[in-house]
Amino acid sequence: MACENHTRVTEFILLGFTSNPKIQVSLFILFLGIYTVTLLGNFLIVTVTSMDPALQTPMYFFLRNLSLLEVCFTLVMVPKMLVDLVSPRKGISFVGCGTQMYFFFFFGSSECFLLSMMAYDRFVAICNPLRYSVIMNRSLCLWMAIGSWVSGVPVSMLQTAWMMALPFCGPNAVDHFFCDGPPVLKLVTEDTTMYEMQALASTLLFIMFPFSLILVSYTRIIMTILRIPSATGRQKAFSTCSSHLIVVSLFYGTASLTYLRPKSSQSPESKKLVSLSYTVITPMLNPIIYSLRNNEVKGAVKRAVTWKVFQKIDVF
């Protein structure tokens, strides 16, 4: 149905979490703190893995790309969310909503594929250690990273272009804190069955396909680890994968609750909490997980801090 007798929506209102001013201020302080930790943590990972000679390996090359993706991912939503929490006007233009949706889909899809590339790296390292440096050469790693980043282009263009071409002629209040697909889809004034079928197919391809690659990789990894005779060897092999497994579980566990059921019976509040976990909380936890569970990263951070301290001493 075209917007023949109604004015087409030119602006959306993001309802956010609450209309209570006191709660909004508290949430602003909380999310600002989380966002600051997210930026500092991910930039620390990027800096340390770029500068420390001991971390110039494929594993940390992909970790550096993951941290960059997380920074970009949060930039799409969190600054706007923070502004809306302290501003009486919570509007976003039709074009702005489409732009936010595009980059959200782009970085989300890219992260799915990058996580699968990281799983393949661990698979080669544990299942074929003698040929690891030959297989995971600099050229292959670079192309794998580029492929992960550009993989988000098709799905983001298709999802966003189709969504924003649908008729929005009635209500314009999005019951969410950013322009996500499912809550915006509820405002469309025509049958959206075809779009939902396409969205589900895209989800299965761009989310579940990389996840399947991760499952296959870790199935082979676990089988290899179980064949290691010593308990110390098994523990060391598993420790190299544990951080990545935790990150994958957090990201896929929450994202699948939203995108495998675009119009599920979940309440808007529960959907916001689920979305909050993978858009705000997980990007903050990723550098913490890799820093706390990885001795090489902890050692690199200590060396960087020690170098800075000695540099200041020399200055004085």
C-alpha positions in Angstrom: 0.0 0.0 0.0 1.5 3.3 -1.1 1.1 6.4 1.2 -1.7 7.8 -1.0 -4.0 9.3 1.7 -1.3 9.6 4.4 1.9 11.6 4.8 5.0 9.5 4.5 7.1 9.4 7.7 10.1 11.7 7.5 11.3 11.2 11.1 11.3 8.5 13.7 11.1 8.9 17.5 13.2 6.6 19.5 11.4 5.8 22.7 14.5 4.4 24.4 14.4 2.8 27.8 12.3 5.1 29.9 10.7 8.6 30.1 11.6 9.1 33.7 14.2 12.0 33.8 15.9 10.7 37.0 16.3 7.2 35.6 17.5 8.6 32.3 20.3 10.5 34.0 21.3 7.4 35.9 21.3 5.4 32.7 23.4 8.1 31.0 26.1 7.9 33.6 26.1 4.1 33.5 26.3 3.9 29.7 28.8 6.7 29.5 31.0 4.7 31.9 30.5 1.5 29.9 31.2 3.3 26.6 34.4 4.8 28.0 35.7 1.5 29.2 34.8 0.0 25.8 36.8 2.5 23.9 39.8 2.5 26.2 39.8 -1.4 26.3 39.6 -1.9 22.6 42.1 0.9 21.8 44.4 -0.7 24.3 44.1 -4.0 22.5 44.8 -2.4 19.1 47.8 -0.4 20.5 49.4 -3.3 22.3 48.9 -5.9 19.5 50.3 -3.4 17.0 53.4 -2.3 18.9 54.5 -5.4 20.9 56.9 -7.6 18.8 55.7 -10.7 20.7 52.2 -10.2 19.4 52.9 -10.1 15.7 51.0 -13.3 15.0 47.8 -14.1 13.0 45.9 -14.6 16.3 46.5 -11.1 17.5 46.2 -9.7 14.0 42.5 -10.9 14.0 42.1 -9.8 17.6 43.2 -6.3 16.5 40.6 -6.3 13.7 37.9 -7.5 16.2 38.7 -4.6 18.5 38.4 -2.1 15.6 35.1 -3.7 14.6 33.8 -3.3 18.2 34.7 0.4 18.3 32.9 1.0 15.0 30.0 -1.1 16.1 29.4 0.9 19.2 30.0 4.2 17.4 26.9 3.5 15.3 24.5 3.4 18.3 25.9 4.5 21.7 26.6 8.2 21.0 23.1 8.7 19.7 21.7 6.7 22.7 23.6 8.9 25.1 22.4 12.1 23.5 18.8 10.9 23.6 19.0 10.1 27.3 19.7 13.7 28.2 17.8 15.4 25.4 14.0 16.1 25.4 14.0 15.5 21.6 14.7 11.9 20.7 14.0 12.1 16.9 16.1 10.7 14.1 15.5 11.5 10.5 14.3 8.9 8.0 17.7 9.0 6.2 19.5 8.9 9.6 17.6 5.9 10.7 18.4 4.1 7.4 22.1 5.0 7.8 22.2 3.8 11.3 20.5 0.5 10.3 22.9 0.0 7.4 26.1 0.4 9.5 24.6 -1.7 12.3 23.9 -4.6 9.8 27.3 -4.0 8.2 29.4 -4.2 11.3 27.3 -7.0 12.8 27.6 -9.2 9.7 31.3 -8.5 9.4 31.9 -9.5 13.0 30.1 -12.8 12.4 32.6 -13.7 9.6 35.6 -12.3 11.5 34.8 -14.6 14.5 34.7 -17.6 12.1 38.1 -16.5 10.7 39.5 -16.5 14.2 38.1 -20.0 14.8 39.8 -21.2 11.6 43.1 -19.7 12.9 42.8 -21.6 16.1 41.9 -24.8 14.2 45.1 -24.5 12.1 47.2 -23.7 15.2 46.0 -26.7 17.2 45.3 -29.3 14.5 48.2 -28.5 12.2 50.8 -26.7 14.3 53.8 -27.7 12.2 52.4 -26.0 9.1 50.7 -23.1 11.0 53.2 -20.4 9.9 53.0 -21.6 6.3 49.2 -21.9 6.1 48.4 -18.7 8.0 50.8 -16.5 6.1 50.6 -12.7 6.0 48.8 -12.6 2.6 46.2 -15.1 3.6 45.5 -13.4 6.9 45.1 -10.0 5.1 42.6 -11.4 2.6 40.7 -13.2 5.4 40.4 -9.9 7.3 39.4 -8.0 4.1 36.8 -10.6 3.3 35.4 -10.4 6.8 35.0 -6.6 6.6 33.4 -6.5 3.1 31.1 -9.5 3.8 28.8 -7.2 5.6 28.1 -5.1 2.5 25.6 -7.3 0.6 23.4 -8.1 3.6 23.4 -4.5 4.9 22.6 -3.0 1.5 19.8 -5.5 0.8 18.2 -5.4 4.3 18.4 -1.6 4.6 17.3 -0.7 1.0 14.3 -3.1 1.1 13.3 -2.0 4.6 13.4 1.7 3.9 11.5 1.3 0.6 8.5 -0.1 2.5 5.7 2.3 3.2 5.8 4.1 6.5 2.6 6.1 6.6 1.3 5.8 10.1 3.0 5.8 13.6 6.7 6.8 13.8 7.6 5.9 17.4 10.2 3.1 17.4 10.1 1.3 20.7 13.8 0.8 20.9 17.0 2.8 21.6 18.3 2.6 18.0 16.9 1.9 14.5 17.0 -1.9 14.6 15.2 -4.0 12.0 12.5 -5.7 14.0 11.1 -2.7 15.9 11.2 -0.5 12.7 9.5 -3.3 10.8 6.5 -3.0 13.1 5.8 0.5 11.8 5.4 -0.6 8.1 1.8 -0.2 6.9 1.6 -3.2 4.6 2.1 -7.0 4.9 5.8 -7.7 5.6 5.8 -11.5 5.1 8.1 -11.3 2.1 10.6 -9.1 3.9 10.5 -11.3 6.9 11.3 -14.4 4.8 14.1 -12.6 3.1 15.4 -11.3 6.5 15.3 -14.9 7.9 17.2 -16.2 4.8 19.8 -13.5 5.2 20.2 -14.2 8.9 20.7 -17.9 8.2 23.3 -17.1 5.6 25.2 -14.3 7.2 24.9 -15.3 10.9 24.3 -19.1 11.0 26.7 -20.0 8.2 29.7 -18.4 10.0 28.5 -20.0 13.2 28.4 -23.4 11.5 32.0 -22.9 10.4 32.9 -22.1 14.0 31.2 -25.3 15.2 33.0 -27.4 12.6 36.4 -25.8 13.6 35.8 -26.3 17.3 34.6 -29.9 16.8 37.9 -30.7 15.1 39.8 -28.7 17.8 38.2 -30.6 20.7 38.8 -34.0 19.0 42.5 -33.0 18.6 42.8 -31.7 22.2 41.3 -34.9 23.6 44.0 -36.9 21.8 46.8 -35.0 23.5 48.4 -37.4 26.1 49.3 -34.9 28.8 46.8 -33.0 30.9 49.1 -30.0 30.8 49.2 -30.1 27.0 45.4 -30.3 26.9 45.0 -27.4 29.3 47.4 -25.2 27.3 45.7 -26.0 24.0 42.3 -25.3 25.4 43.4 -22.0 27.0 44.3 -20.6 23.6 40.7 -21.0 22.5 38.8 -20.2 25.7 38.7 -16.4 25.2 37.4 -16.8 21.7 34.8 -19.3 22.8 33.4 -17.0 25.4 33.2 -14.1 23.0 31.4 -16.2 20.4 28.9 -17.5 23.0 28.1 -14.0 24.2 27.7 -12.5 20.7 25.8 -15.3 19.0 23.7 -16.3 22.1 22.2 -12.9 22.3 22.0 -11.9 18.7 20.2 -15.1 17.6 17.4 -14.3 20.2 16.6 -11.2 18.2 17.2 -12.0 14.5 16.0 -15.6 14.3 12.6 -14.3 15.4 12.0 -10.9 13.8 8.4 -10.7 15.2 8.6 -12.9 18.2 6.3 -12.6 21.2 9.1 -11.2 23.4 8.1 -7.9 25.2 9.8 -4.7 23.9 11.6 -4.4 27.3 13.2 -7.9 27.1 14.2 -7.2 23.4 15.9 -4.0 24.5 17.8 -5.8 27.2 18.9 -8.5 24.7 20.0 -5.9 22.2 21.8 -4.0 24.9 23.9 -7.1 25.8 25.4 -7.5 22.3 25.5 -3.8 21.3 26.9 -2.3 24.5 27.9 -4.9 27.0 29.7 -7.5 24.8 32.0 -4.9 23.1 33.1 -3.8 26.6 33.7 -7.4 27.8 35.7 -8.6 24.8 39.0 -6.7 25.6 38.5 -7.6 29.3 38.1 -11.3 28.4 41.1 -11.3 26.2 43.2 -9.3 28.7 42.4 -11.4 31.8 42.5 -14.8 30.1 45.6 -14.3 27.9 49.0 -14.2 29.6 50.7 -12.8 26.4 48.3 -9.8 26.3 48.8 -9.2 30.1 52.5 -9.4 29.6 52.4 -7.0 26.7 50.3 -4.5 28.7 52.8 -4.7 31.7 55.7 -4.1 29.3 54.0 -1.1 27.8 53.2 0.4 31.2 56.7 -0.3 32.5 58.2 1.4 29.4 56.0 4.4 30.0 57.0 4.6 33.6 60.7 4.4 32.8 60.3 7.0 30.1 58.8 9.4 32.6 61.6 8.7 35.1 64.2 9.4 32.4 62.5 12.7 31.6 62.7 13.8 35.2 
